[in-house]
Every structure is written in structure tokens, then in C-alpha cells.
Amino acid sequence: MDKKKISLPRLALKFGLIAGVAIVYCAVVGMTDRFTGRTIVNEVISLGDFLFVAFALVAGYAVAKPRALPGDLVPDRARPPAVAYGALAGVIAGLVTALFLVIANSVNLRLVLISVTETLIDKMSYGGSVGSALVYMTLGGALLGAVGASLWLLRERARNTLMIAFVTTIVFSLGEPLLRPILTTLLLKVRLTTTWLFFGGGLSRVGAVVVFVTTALIYYFWKQRGGEVRGRMQELPEAQRKGIRIAAIVLLIAFLLYLPNLLTSFLAEVLGTVGLYIILGLGLNIVIGYAGLLDLGYVAFLAVGSYTTAILISTRHPWGLEWSYWMSIPITILVAIVIGIMIGAPVLRLRGDYLAIVTLGFGEIARIIVISDWARPVLGGAQGILGIRAPAIGDLEIRDPEKLYYAILICVLLVAFISIRLAASRVGRAWNAMREDEQVAEAMGISIIGYKLLAFATGAALGSISGIFFAIKLGSVFSNSFNIIVSINVLALIILGGMGSIPGVIAGAFVLVGLPDLLREFADFRLLIYGAILVALMLFKPEGLIPSKRRKRELHERESEEEQYEERAGGGGTEPVISTS
Amino acid sequence: MRFALPERLSLQKIVQLVLGLLLAVIVLVSSMKTINTGNFSGSQWRSLVVSGIALGSMYALIAMGYTLVYGILFIINFAHGEVFMAGGYTAFFVARAFSDSGFLAENPIMSLIVVFAVGMLVSMLIAITLERVAYRRLRGAPRLVPLITAVGASLFLQNTFRGLYGAQVRAYPEVEMLSGSVSIFGMPVGKLSLLTILLAAVLMFTLFTFITKTKTGRAMRAVGEDKEIASLMGIDVDRTIVRTFAIGGLLAGAAGVLWGLIFQVGFFMGFFPGIKAFTAAVLGGIGNVVGAGLGGLTLGVLESVAPNLLLTGWDVPSPNQLTDVIAFTVLVFVLIFKPGGILGSDEAEKV
């Protein structure tokens, strides 16, 4: 891979500097200051400290990661000297941070960099002087870097166990606002409390140890026995395996149906929002993941859905239509499809990049028109449209978060089902072919424009369904709910989960929409983190975290081709090696 | 082949023709109606055109970055608007410091030069870093990948500067030398507009000469044609690409400072100018340097004149709220009728 000779000192310098710059970056954009308010483990570590800890650990880990020399296999473990260089990387990271503190302490940076305040410097030097901070940071960095590096001295199973347990502990702690009420309700039924587990906004010390050890044990056990279980599952006859799978899905659905009973109504509302984003994500997933068209103005369809519903339903709209929901839903979807085709038609025959910008433009046009004075008589301008009735089935009004949760859940299941069936259908295969190579697909008789329009229209329809719920949820429609951030949010959650992967979209929505709602500390840095996630994923893992199989193969096509080529070249050389590039 | 049959008039061509005629009629009728209302005097139209040219010069400067990068790497550097923002926003602090210390009033020319230099350098650094960190690894990746990276980088930069400098919108200190206006052919032209137009013209002319006359410029064009062959000819492809980004950054930084002097600066200032400059680049024919300049000017004038000219006649309230719609509508129409842009070929690349 890397042509330059790999030398540990150089790696230590590189990763140490990167970690140091990252730590300072977090401080100057205000993350560190904001995050120190949140506990991870009571009286041991806060989220702000965690930034330093995490970067130093990762630096050490990255330095010690064994790298293969050309022609060798990648060794499983590192040799002991790597630990020293891991520590060196940590020291460098610590020194960079300390240097920043020294500068910030002597020069008033606050005139330009608004986050570099006295309190920040105080917090980062733990109340002591900057000189003492220098010592802490260097020693702490050395220790953490060494710990990170020494992970590579362990066997793979032990290493993975430790890392998974560590990450789970952090996730548990960050998930406190969600997990605490659920666990409290659950444990109350068996007469236990959670007071020993959580403290403040994070885990208590005992809790942290318990979570760490439990996860480690479970993971270790699963690694030892998991293969057996899976093997036995494979041996079962097809019918039985199918039965188990269906049972698992039924169990999952039962859990989802029972969930609101465990939650406060705030959490039910958060879940509702997550559900809306799952619908949006699945819709955009068809456009981006299946058909490979980058739509950056997806919010326009959310707006179309919301506003059409509002105009048709509202009791306070000047047109006074006041239709029933059952009539308005098909019309709304139809309007969205028509608008989707209108937007798509002029640009779909061009390169994908143009589509991205044009859809972005349309998203903005939608927003500008909505807030303009010109459209005020119809769309209400900045005041929006009020008086959207709750839909009712018989006497049952769907307005409070719990009922809306069920409605959205049904819709999510429906949309997910449609997505799954579409992927496997003739249309889905045509989209795949088109995404992988337009010209070849066209030569195979696939109408490119037709299928692109179909993808666009399907996406629009699903987006508008989400819009309908959005209008119902708020009971009103306001222009400022429909900005570019929504589009970016949906894009980010698809990319995180993996383009074209339905479980990916769902997981992505929980992480990117649910978590920031729960962790208010992240709210200010939400977009920053999205941006970083998008770039990092595209650079290192373009197929996403839960990739669909096909997509993964596609994105690593070249590597696997290279591997095959190497295999062939190395395999005795009987075959003629022809360079095709 | 005996003789070429006249090409069959395809459905697409017919639709285009009808749409084009319709558009022309709408523009004509709307303009007539507006002119008949007599709401605007001749000098008002002229000053709208002048401010449109100034605006267009800034779009043109930013559009250079898009068009250069596109011409060489075939990616839309979506984060270029943020490169522009970085320079304009950072130079603000220098300008403010000069203004506070009195240096700006004492020696305005010197301090303006320093302010411009800082803005241009910061933008250049950001552009180079962007290339190194985000794009270099992605050469040859499926086309969706660098585009999404660019969107991510744009968000990241925007919010980084929000974290660094704060979320509020700020105005550059008043430069006395640049306030007021001069009379050109009996028409008053704001000094700031004049500076913008002149500076943009000088920078773009320099760029044009650089690309056509120097060795580096030739290398850039060669890399744009074919990277592999260029590298076989002894061109350092990586370095050439870095230089391309650097030049785009320098021009965007200059535009950023100009933008700050005329309007205001803030972390979100790059978004709209970025998209519009891209529109300008497409309008002129993406990949074409002269085209980007022309496209920028056209878009600037259209934006400044069109809302008033087309919408006032129809009694649309506050037409200037719809200014941004014009740019995007222009983009869509260009893509429908002449996807290659004014100076480009007729067919936009498919692939």
C-alpha cells in the first residue's frame, strides 16, 4: 500500500501531531468547554476529558497497529517496542495541547477565537497552573498512548473484547437519558433500582465497572460459543430457520409495540421524530442508494407533503377546503410525485453532479418561495399555516406522542417493506444496473430516464408521506422547519448506515437524529459532527457501517480486482499477465 | 454514405423549442409591463446594472475555483464556498485590528493590501488542506464519493468557523477611501463597486495569462486532459493539482474580502455565493476559465436586474426576496437548453 518505508518514530510523530491538533481543534471550536459539563463516569471522567483521552488512546493504537512489509502477511500482534512509540505519540499529543494552553494563557486569543476563554484554560489545566498542566498532559499522554499501543500486544479476541467493552461503557453512559427510564421501569418490575448504575448524566463508578465487565464477559463468551450456535443454526432445515427468523421479527415488533409503555412522553416524541427521519431516509435511500442519484434538496418533498396536507386539511386556511384525511393523503402523494417528476425531468439526463446542485437549488427555491411575501396568501409566509386537525379513526384522535408513535411505526414498517420488496424486484435490479454503469444498463435495454424518473418519483412520494406526519405532529406548518439542514441530516444518516442498506438507514436515524435530541451537549456541534462523519466515512468506509452486500462489493471492486490480479501474478506465473489499464 | 439525412426533429428538441419560446414571451411581456409602470427611472436601471456587474465580478472570481478544479479533476468542489468564507471572515479580524489601532485611517492602501493578502492566503491554505485531506485519496473513486465528501467538508468548514469566530454576522470597518462614488461618463459609480470590478478584472486577466502562457498553466491543462499521460511527460500531477486548488483559493479569498467590504461576513456567507458561483461556472461552460468570467458577470447582472424587471410588472410584493430563485432558475434553464454553457460544447458529458 504505502510505498514509503514504514518507520515507527515517523508514525509516532504523525499520529501524535494529528491527535494533538484534533484535541486543540476541539478546544478552539468550543467542544471541550461544552462537553466538560457532562459526566461519563461520575467523578472519574467527563465528556470533555474524554476528548483528550480518546485522541491520545487512538494515537497510540494507530502507531502500534502492525503493518505488513511488502510480501508479508499482516502480523496479528505488535512487538513490545511499539508500546514505547505509542507512548511517544501520546507525549507529542500532550505537548501540542500544552503548547496551546501556554499560548492561550499568554496571548488574549478571545478577541478572535471566541471559545478560548479563561474558563476553558482553567478547565483544561484542571484548576492548576499551566505549568502543572504541561506535566499532566505529557505524562497522561504517555500513559494513554502506551495503553492504546499495548492493545496490540494482546491476542485478537482479548483485544476486541476490551475495545467492545470500552465502547459499550461509553455508549451506555451517553445513552443515559434514554436507558435510565427504560431500565428503571424494567428493573422496577423485578424490584431493583437503577440508582447504583447511573449518576447525574452518566454512569456511576460502580455502574461503569459493572457495564464494562458484563459486556466483556458476554462478548468473550459469544466469541467462544457464537460460532457453534451459528453452525447449529446452519444445520437446521430451511423451514425451521425461516421460522426462527419470523419469530425474531415478531418479537422485535412486539417490543416496538410495547416500547411506549416504558418511555416518558418526551422520549416517545423523540422516537416519533426518529421514525419520521427513518421514512425520509428510506425514501432518499431509494434515490441515492438504489438509483445512485444524489439529491441534496430532499427537504423540498417534506415541504410539499406538509404544505399540501396543511392547505387541504387546515381549518384556518383562507381556501377553507377542510378535506378529510383519507382524501388528502393520496392527493398529497400525487402532488409530490408530479413535482418530483417536474424537478427531475430537466436534469436527469445530465451527469450526477449537476443533479446534486440543481436539487440543492430546488430545495432552496422551495424555502425562499415559502417565506416570500408573494406566496403568503397561500402558504402563510413566516407565520405558517395553523389549525391542522388531528386525524381520527372513529373516535380515536391521533395526536399525543404515544398514538402518533404507533401511526408512524406502522408507516415505517410499511415503507421498509416496500423498500425491501423494491430492492429485490425487477425495478430494483434495473436501478442497480443503472447505478453501476449507465451505458451498459442502457445497452441492456433499461430506459435510463424512465427508471431515474421512477426513482425520483418514489423518493418524492415517500418524502411527502413523512411530510404528512410532520404536519400532523406539529399541528401547524412553519416555513423555517424546511431548510437545507433537513436534507443534509437525511443524507448523513443514509451515508452513516450505508447507502442502499435498510437496517443502515434505521440505525443511522437512531444515531444521528435520536442521539442529538437526547444529548443536548451535541446540539451545537451537530452539523460539525455530520460533516466530519461524511468526510471520514467517504475516505475510510464509503459503504457505511451496516453496508448492503452489493454496495460493499461495488465500492471495493478495484481492491478485489487487484487482489485477484496479485493472486494470479503470484500463482506460479503460468497464466499470461496482461495489464488492462 | 451518399448524403446526410436532415436529423429528425426529436421530441426533446420540440419540447425545448416550445419552452424556449414560452420563456422568451414571458420575459418580454413582463419587461414591457414593468417598464410601462414607470416605477424605475433610467439612472436607476443603470445603477442596478453597475451593482450587478460588481456582484458578478465576485461570482466570477469564485467561479474560477470551481471551473479550474472541475477542469482538472472533474469533481464539483462543493466546499469552495467555504474557502471563500474562510478568507473573507478571517481578514475581517485583521481589518478590525487595523481600524482599532488607527492604521487603517493613516495608511488605507497599505492596510487594504495586507487585509487582501491575509484573506487570500487563508483561503489558499484552506483550499490546499481540503485537497490534501479530503480529495487526494479519492481520485478514481465512484463519482458519488467525492461529491458527498465535498458536502461533508463544506458542512465541517462552515461549522468550524462558526465555532472559531462565533455565529454572529459582522461588518468590516468603514474604509473612508472607498466610500462615496466617482463619476464615469456622467454616471455615478460607487468606489467600492469600481474597486471590485477592477480588481476582479486584473486577477482574472492574470489568471488567464498564467494558464495560457506559463509552464505551470500548461501543466494544469495537460493534467486536465489526461493525468496518466501528463505524468508520463514528466509533470508532477499531485503538485499541479495542489497548485490548481491554491489558485482557486487565492481568487476566492480576494472575492471574500470584497464581499466583506460590500456586504457583511459570517460563517454562513459562503453558502449562497458558492452555489451561485457554481451556477456561473455552468452558465459559462464548466471547465472553461473565460466562460466562468462571462457566466459570473451575466448571473450578477441578471440577479440585480431581473427580479425588478420581470416581477414588478406583475405586482409581486417585494420582488427582491425572490432574487435567489433567479439564480437557480437560470441554472435549470441552462441545463435544459444548453447544458454545455455559453462557451462550452452543446452536449454535456453524460457518464
Boltz contact constraints between the chains, C-beta under 6 A:
constraints:
  - contact:
      token1: [A, 28]
      token2: [B, 164]
      max_distance: 6.0
  - contact:
      token1: [A, 29]
      token2: [B, 160]
      max_distance: 6.0
  - contact:
      token1: [A, 29]
      token2: [B, 163]
      max_distance: 6.0
  - contact:
      token1: [A, 29]
      token2: [B, 164]
      max_distance: 6.0
  - contact:
      token1: [A, 30]
      token2: [B, 163]
      max_distance: 6.0
  - contact:
      token1: [A, 112]
      token2: [B, 93]
      max_distance: 6.0
  - contact:
      token1: [A, 113]
      token2: [B, 164]
      max_distance: 6.0
  - contact:
      token1: [A, 114]
      token2: [B, 166]
      max_distance: 6.0
  - contact:
      token1: [A, 294]
      token2: [B, 144]
      max_distance: 6.0
  - contact:
      token1: [A, 294]
      token2: [B, 147]
      max_distance: 6.0
  - contact:
      token1: [A, 346]
      token2: [B, 332]
      max_distance: 6.0
  - contact:
      token1: [A, 346]
      token2: [B, 336]
      max_distance: 6.0
  - contact:
      token1: [A, 347]
      token2: [B, 335]
      max_distance: 6.0
  - contact:
      token1: [A, 350]
      token2: [B, 339]
      max_distance: 6.0
  - contact:
      token1: [A, 350]
      token2: [B, 348]
      max_distance: 6.0
  - contact:
      token1: [A, 351]
      token2: [B, 349]
      max_distance: 6.0
  - contact:
      token1: [A, 352]
      token2: [B, 143]
      max_distance: 6.0
  - contact:
      token1: [A, 353]
      token2: [B, 76]
      max_distance: 6.0
  - contact:
      token1: [A, 353]
      token2: [B, 147]
      max_distance: 6.0
  - contact:
      token1: [A, 356]
      token2: [B, 147]
      max_distance: 6.0
  - contact:
      token1: [A, 357]
      token2: [B, 278]
      max_distance: 6.0
  - contact:
      token1: [A, 361]
      token2: [B, 328]
      max_distance: 6.0
  - contact:
      token1: [A, 361]
      token2: [B, 331]
      max_distance: 6.0
  - contact:
      token1: [A, 365]
      token2: [B, 325]
      max_distance: 6.0
  - contact:
      token1: [A, 365]
      token2: [B, 328]
      max_distance: 6.0
  - contact:
      token1: [A, 368]
      token2: [B, 324]
      max_distance: 6.0
  - contact:
      token1: [A, 368]
      token2: [B, 325]
      max_distance: 6.0
  - contact:
      token1: [A, 372]
      token2: [B, 321]
      max_distance: 6.0
  - contact:
      token1: [A, 372]
      token2: [B, 322]
      max_distance: 6.0
  - contact:
      token1: [A, 373]
      token2: [B, 317]
      max_distance: 6.0
  - contact:
      token1: [A, 373]
      token2: [B, 318]
      max_distance: 6.0
  - contact:
      token1: [A, 374]
      token2: [B, 316]
      max_distance: 6.0
  - contact:
      token1: [A, 374]
      token2: [B, 317]
      max_distance: 6.0
  - contact:
      token1: [A, 527]
      token2: [B, 155]
      max_distance: 6.0
  - contact:
      token1: [A, 527]
      token2: [B, 159]
      max_distance: 6.0
  - contact:
      token1: [A, 528]
      token2: [B, 159]
      max_distance: 6.0
  - contact:
      token1: [A, 530]
      token2: [B, 155]
      max_distance: 6.0
  - contact:
      token1: [A, 531]
      token2: [B, 152]
      max_distance: 6.0
  - contact:
      token1: [A, 531]
      token2: [B, 155]
      max_distance: 6.0
  - contact:
      token1: [A, 531]
      token2: [B, 156]
      max_distance: 6.0
  - contact:
      token1: [A, 532]
      token2: [B, 156]
      max_distance: 6.0
  - contact:
      token1: [A, 534]
      token2: [B, 148]
      max_distance: 6.0
  - contact:
      token1: [A, 534]
      token2: [B, 152]
      max_distance: 6.0
  - contact:
      token1: [A, 535]
      token2: [B, 134]
      max_distance: 6.0
  - contact:
      token1: [A, 535]
      token2: [B, 149]
      max_distance: 6.0
  - contact:
      token1: [A, 535]
      token2: [B, 152]
      max_distance: 6.0
  - contact:
      token1: [A, 535]
      token2: [B, 153]
      max_distance: 6.0
  - contact:
      token1: [A, 538]
      token2: [B, 145]
      max_distance: 6.0
  - contact:
      token1: [A, 538]
      token2: [B, 148]
      max_distance: 6.0
  - contact:
      token1: [A, 538]
      token2: [B, 149]
      max_distance: 6.0
  - contact:
      token1: [A, 539]
      token2: [B, 137]
      max_distance: 6.0
  - contact:
      token1: [A, 542]
      token2: [B, 145]
      max_distance: 6.0
